[in-house]
Amino acid sequence: MRPDAVHRVLDTELAAARERRGGDAPRVLDVGGGSGVWAVPLAAAGCHVTVVEPSPNALATLHSRARDAGVTIEAVQGDTDALGDLVPAGAADLVLGHGLLEIVDDAEAGLRALALAVAPGGAVSVLVANRYAAILHRAIAGRIVDARRLLDDDAGQLAGSRDPLVRRFDVAGLEALVEKVGLTVEVLQGHGVVSDLVPGVVLDANPGAAEALAQLELEAATRSPLRDVAARLHVLARR
């Protein structure tokens, strides 16, 4: 299966970073990197990876995954709001904040910390939950009241419920936030535009369907309005 839209952008960025460094390994900082879903494959691809994560349980899983994959990852326990004390400023070629801005207390402060951690000319990759996708998915599932509550809440949160997210984003709000902290948006695309809607049994029953779906997903990722209702929104922004 073809790589998804996010991996395609990151692969291109890391190749450019390696070239800027004269062939040396790119330096990647994964903030809120959890158990290493992104970090371990990046380390296996030859990057120097540092993960900052507040959960000791997640870090334990990260160490186990890294060991099984035969890679070395620097792991630092700590919160995003203390990032400046945990890692050197301006040292990373690529900073990841995937699934991070939805849960931090202050999204602007969190993103500003990511921006300070990246080297001049480097990039910040942000992946966030899409408010409008959450509305549509709940409506399709018959959760009409929840869908309306998400629509009415400016932050895209199910206020008063056990919602694990503090906020969800739309395209305009995410782009404005990125620009507010002084970064320049180079890519703004969807992730999970159509792939999250297709049942696995459909792919299993139709030869070639998985490849066709992957290609459709790549093509839809940057096309509005399809991009605007993707499950997640991805930004690559330059310092």
Secondary structure, 3 states (H helix, E strand, C coil): CCCCHHHHHHHHHHHHHHHHCCCCCCEEEEECCCCCCCHHHHHHCCCEEEEEECCHHHHHHHHHHHHHHCCCCEEEECCHHHHHHHCCCCCEEEEEEECCCCCCCCHHHHHHHHHHHEEEEEEEEEEEEEHHHHHHHHHHCCCHHHHHHHHHCCCCCCCCCCCCCCCCECHHHHHHHHHHCCCEEEEEEEECCCHHHCCHHHHHHCCCHHHHHHHHHHHHCCCCCCHHHCCEEEEEEEC
